């Protein structure tokens, strides 16, 4: 908790400075040199105060205020730089465009898969590449009305499923130090390539930063928690792309993860612990534990959904004027089905590219997509 508090003391003032520039951009950028000079002076003065021996005589509250002002000024500088200059480095445009074209090629290949219902191709293409252009409006509306729009928008859910698949496949390399390093490197490279190929939207970049920081911490044996990774990701993301703070996807993504990091553990703890072993009967204790697992999974999923809605609900209402009333039921249905559809669809793509995809796998994948679409259509009219 101390580590999270320290990182929060860095991340939140910096983010506030970036946000101030983002929402007053026209005013500040009308004279960027003046505001940049003022921010630099504030940074230098506050830094000098912190470095001078006199800071030992200051109160803790005063020191924290000076640090916050310094970091907010750094955020303002970063925001001004994003407003008046291009964040992209020279020579990278063609490479990124080429990687992005890989996503378009993948989308075209998905369209060529021989599903009986063309809506299946469209939904799978949205789930894997983020391209929703071919999905009929009524299906998009049912996803929206049921509160499952995030399923069609590439986010941490999608990259998290792919990350889990990679972790499972690469686990066969073993757990030796060299194997662990190789697994982490391959995972980071594969997830980074996928992030760029699918357009590097704010929510999926956030998810990639989570993977990057998590794998780096694990390799170096550093302390890591969801809150620590969240706040560190926020600093990195806004440093690289300060203008992202204006995007609704950025705000919803970080708000959802804030709910998972700081509210979900508390809600999850309401479910009682595993039942104690019954006296004289290991068999009875085993049955009790097995019987409680499905209910525990339901509560865990529900607690996560509630945590996300607490933090994203006000934003959704502010931007869209809606609130998904049936979000609990939607997530209990949509998340498990999405977790089955994505690996099944990836298997179909790999086998189809090899020319050996069995018909039964195509039909199974199509049945899963149809089940998701029809379930959300029913929920949307409740």
N, C-alpha and C positions, 0 to 999 in steps of 0.2 A: 504493500500500500504506500510506503514511503517513496519507492521508486516512481510509482504512478503519480503521486502528488508532485514530485520534483519535475517530472516530464510535463505534467499539466501546467506547471508554473512557467514553462517555456512555450509550450504549444499554444495555449489559449491567448496570451497577449499577442503573440506573433500573428495568429489567425485573425485576431481583432484588428490588427493594423492592416492586414491584407484586405479584410472585409470593408474597412473604412475607405480604402482607396477604390475598391471595386464599386461601391455604391455612391461614391462622390467623385467618380472618375472625371466627369466633365468639369467640375469645379477645380480639382487638384491639377488635372492635366492641362488646364488652360495656361498654367504657368509652372510646368514641372520642375524647372531649375530652382525656382524659389522654394518650393516644398521639399525638393530633394536636399537642398542646402540646409534648410531648417531641420529636417530629419537627421542629417549627418551631424549637425551641431549637437542635437539632443543626444544622439548615440555617444559622441565623444565626451560630452559633459557628464553624462550618467556613468560612462565607463571610468572616467577619471575619478568620480566620487567613490566608485566601488573599489578602485585600486589604491586610493589615497588612504593612509593610515587612519584618517579621521573616521572612516566608515565603522571602525570598531566601537565608536561612541554613539553610533546611531541605533535607534530601536529596530527590532526585527521587522516591524510593520513598515518603517521607512525604507529599509533596505529592499524589501520585497516590492515596494511601490516603485523604487528607482529601477530595479531589474525589469519590472513589467513595462515601464515607460520606454526603457531601452529596447526591449524586444518588440514592442508595438511599433516603434520607430523603424526598426529593421523590417517589419512587415509592410509598413508604408513604402519604404524604399523598394522592396521587392515588388509591390503592387504597381508603383510608378514605372518601374522597369518593364513590367509586362504590358502596361498601357501604351508606352511610347516606342518600344522596340519589339523585335521578333525574338521569341524564346528559342527558336530552332537554330541549331548550329549549322555552319556551312558544310556542305557535302553530305548531309544526312537525308535530304529530301528524297533523292532517287531511291536510296536503300529502303526507306520507310514506305514509299509508294510501291516498290516492288513487293515488299512483304505484305502490304495491304491487298495487293492484287491476288495474293494467294487465297485470301478469304473469298474474293469474288469467284475464283476458279472453283473453290470448294462448294460455293453456293450453286454454281452451274452444274457441278457433278451431282449434288443432291437432287436437283431438278430432274436429272436423267434416271434416277432410281425408279424401278418399275413398281411403285405402289399403285394399287387400284384406285385409291382416292387421291386426287392431286392436292387436297388440303393437307394430307399427311406430309407430302414433300415440303409444303409451305411452312408448316409448323416446325418440322425438324430443322429447316433452314434457319428459322428464327431462333430456335433453341441453341443452335451450334454456331451461327455466324452473326446473329442479331438483325438480319435482314427480314423485315416483316412486310415487305411490299406486296407479296403475293397472297397474303392471308386475307380471306374474305372479311368484309367489314362486320358481318354479324358475329363471326368468331372472335374478332378483336373486341367487339362490344360485350360479348359474354365474359371474356377474360376481365375486361374492365369492370363490369357490374358486379362480378363475383369477388373482386379484390385481388385478382391474380395477374394484373398487368406486369408485375415484376418478373413473372415466369417467362414472358416473351422478350423482356429486355435483358441483355447480357449483364450479369452482375456477379457478386461473390458466390451466389448459389451455383451458377454454372461452372465457374472456374474452380470452385471448391470440389465439385463432383469430379471434374477432370483431374484435379490434384489428387483426390483419393484414388482414382484409377491408376495414375502414374505411381503413387506410393505402393499400391498393391503389386503392380507389375514389376517395379524395380526392387521390391523387397526380396526377390529371388536372387539378387546379387550378393546377399549376405549382409552381415552387420560388422564386418571388419572396418577399422578406421578408414582405409582407402575406399572400400565399397560405399561407406556412408557418404564420403566426400563426393564420389562419382554420382551417387543417387541424388544428392542435393544439387549438384551442378546441372545434371540433366534435367531435373525438375524445374529449376529456375529458368534454364534456357528454353525448355518446351513451353512453360507458362508465359514467359516473356514473348516468345514468338507468336503464341496464340493471341495474346493481348494486342500486339501490333497488327496481326492479320485481321482481327475483327474490329479494327478502327480505334482502339485505345480510348474507349469512352471512360468517363470519370469513375463510374462504379467498378468497372473491371480493372482499371489502373489501381484503384484502392485495394482490390482483392489481390492483385499481383504484388503490391508493396507488402501486404500482409504475409504472403508466401515468402517473399524475399527476406523480410526481417525475421520471420519465424525460422526459416532454414539457416540463416546466418547465426542467429542466437543459439540454435541447437548445435551447430558445428563448433561453436566456441564455448559451449557450456555456460552461456550467460542466462541470467534470470529473464523470464519472459512471461507475460500474462496478456490477456486480450486487451486490457486497458493500456498497458505499456506499448504494445504493438500499434494500437489504434492511434494514440497520441503521437508516436514517432512517425507513423505513416502520414498523419496530417501535416506535420512539419515538412517532410520530404515532398509531399504532393504539392503543397502550396509554394514551396521554393522553386520547384520545377515549372509549375504552371499556375501562377497566382490567379489567372482569370477563371480557372475552374470553379472558384468559389461561387460564381454567379449561376452555375449550372444546377438545375433542379436535381439531376441525377447524383451530382456530388453531394449536395446537402442531404438527400434522402439516404444515400449510401452510408455516410458517416453518422447520420442520426440513428439509422438502424443498428449499426455496429455499437454505438454508444449504449443503446438499450440492451444489446446482448452482453456488453462488457460490464455494465454497472447495475442493471436491473435484473437480468436473467438469473445470475447466481443466487440472488435473494429469493426470487419466486420459485426457482427449482428446489430450494431448500425446504419448501413447505411440504414436499412429499416425504413421508416417513422413510427412515432408513430400511435397509434389507431386514426382514424378520429374523430374529435370533433363532438359533438352532433349537428346535423343540426338544425338551428333555427326554432322553431315551429313544428318540426317533429321528434319525438322519433322513429317512425316507420322507417323513411328513414335512420336515424342514425344507427339503429339496422341492417338494410339490408347491409349498407356499412361495418359495422364491421364484419358481418358474411361472406361477400364476400371477405374480405381481409385476413381472417384466413388461407385458403388453400395456398394462395400466401406467407403469412408470414411463414408458415411451410416449404414450398419449399425453401425459402431464408435461413431460419435457418439451414436446413439440408445441403444446398449448402455451406453456410458459414462455417459450422463445417468441411465439407469435404475439403474445400480449406485450412482451418487452419491446418488440419492434414497433408495435402500434402505438405504444405510449409516446415514443420519441418521434415517429414519423407521421402519426395521425394529424397533429396540428399543422405540419408542413403540407400534407396532402389536402387538408381542408383549405388552407390559405391559397394554394396554387390552383387547385382543381374544384374546390367547393363541394367535395364529396368525402364520404367516409365509408369504408367497406364494412357493412354491418355483420356479414357472415365470414369475416376473415379467419376465425378459428376453424370453422368447418372447411373453408377453402384450403387452408394450409395443411390441414390433416389429410386432405385428399391429394392436393396438387404436388406437395413436396415429395412424398414417396413415389408418386407416378413419374415425376420429373427425374428423380434419382434412378429410376429404371429405364426411362426412355433414352436418356443421354448415352449411357454405356452401350445400350442395345443398338442405338442409331450409329454410334461410332464403329461398332463391330460390323454392322451392315455395310458401312462405307468402305471399311478396310477389305472385307471379303468381296464386295462388289468390284472394287478396284482390281482385285486379283482374279476376278471372274469365277469365283467359287462360292458365291453367297447362296445358301439353300433357300428354297421358296418358303419353308416353314418359318425361317427367321424373319423374312420380309413380312409375312402375315402377322407374326407375333409383335413386331415393332409397330405395325399399322394398328393392331388391336389396342396396344398401350396408348398410342396417340389419340385414337378414337375415344377410348375410355376417359382420358383427360379432358378432351373437348366436350364430350357429352355431359360429364359430371359437372363441369363448370357452367355449362348451359343450364342445367337443372338448378344449380345454386343461384345463378343470376336472376332467375324468375321467382325465387322464393319470397 
